[in-house]
Amino acid sequence: MTKEEIKTFVATMIEAGSNVQAIGTTGYVVVEPADPTDREAYRRIELVSSAFGERDHLKGEIIAYLHELGRVVEIPEEPDTDRA
């Protein structure tokens, strides 16, 4: 996959039924369908994922684009437990 394909990749994943979201700024998920009862969505998502190929090298750019779209689950910060 190329950087130019990120928008198409995300749109195609959404069309396939994926609830694609960034997880904070550390990662993203594509496998979970928006409707967990849609068993066919798992197959469609896998097909799309395979069709776009390797994308690990674009992880940061994909996460940034998902943030632009508001498709992000924020990770709560851990309270500072070292204070005395």
C-alpha positions as a printed Julia matrix, in Angstrom:
84×3 Matrix{Float64}:
   0.0     0.0    0.0
   1.15    3.52  -0.72
   0.58    6.76   1.19
  -1.73    7.9   -1.61
  -4.02    4.9   -0.95
  -4.71    5.65   2.73
  -7.97    7.54   2.15
  -9.23    4.86  -0.22
  -8.17    2.11   2.19
 -10.07    3.67   5.1
 -13.17    4.37   2.98
 -13.16    0.83   1.6
 -12.77   -0.65   5.09
 -15.76    1.39   6.29
 -17.8     0.25   3.28
 -16.85   -3.35   4.07
 -18.31   -2.91   7.55
 -15.15   -2.24   9.54
 -15.27    0.0   12.58
 -11.74    1.17  11.73
 -10.44    3.46  14.46
  -7.18    4.83  15.78
  -6.33    3.79  19.31
  -4.92    6.99  20.71
  -1.73    7.7   18.79
  -0.25    4.23  19.2
  -2.2     2.06  16.77
  -5.41    1.36  14.93
  -7.89   -1.49  14.51
  -9.59   -2.68  11.34
 -10.83   -6.19  12.11
 -13.87   -5.44  14.29
 -17.03   -4.87  12.28
 -19.29   -1.95  13.16
 -22.0    -4.59  13.68
 -20.44   -7.5   15.63
 -23.3    -9.78  14.56
 -22.47   -9.28  10.86
 -20.46  -12.47  10.26
 -20.09  -11.68   6.56
 -18.39   -8.38   7.44
 -15.41  -10.28   8.85
 -14.88  -11.86   5.43
 -15.28   -8.56   3.58
 -12.86   -6.83   5.96
 -10.28   -9.57   5.49
 -10.6    -9.33   1.69
 -10.09   -5.56   1.74
  -7.18   -5.85   4.14
  -5.5    -8.41   1.89
  -6.18   -6.42  -1.26
  -4.35   -3.34   0.03
  -1.36   -5.36   1.2
   1.43   -4.37   3.56
   0.78   -1.12   5.42
   2.93   -1.27   8.57
   5.22    1.38   7.08
   2.22    3.76   6.96
   1.0     3.23  10.52
   1.59    6.83  11.62
  -0.07    8.29   8.55
  -3.11    5.99   8.88
  -3.49    6.94  12.56
  -3.24   10.65  11.68
  -5.89   10.31   8.97
  -8.24    8.46  11.32
  -7.79   11.32  13.81
  -8.73   13.79  11.06
 -11.94   11.81  10.53
 -12.69   11.67  14.24
 -12.42    7.88  14.17
 -10.37    7.55  17.35
 -10.66    5.94  20.74
  -8.65    7.98  23.2
  -6.56    6.12  25.73
  -7.05    7.55  29.22
  -3.85    8.67  30.87
  -2.75    6.72  33.9
  -2.71    8.77  37.1
   0.75    9.52  38.44
   1.13    6.93  41.18
   4.72    7.87  42.09
   3.72   10.93  44.1
   4.36   10.68  47.82
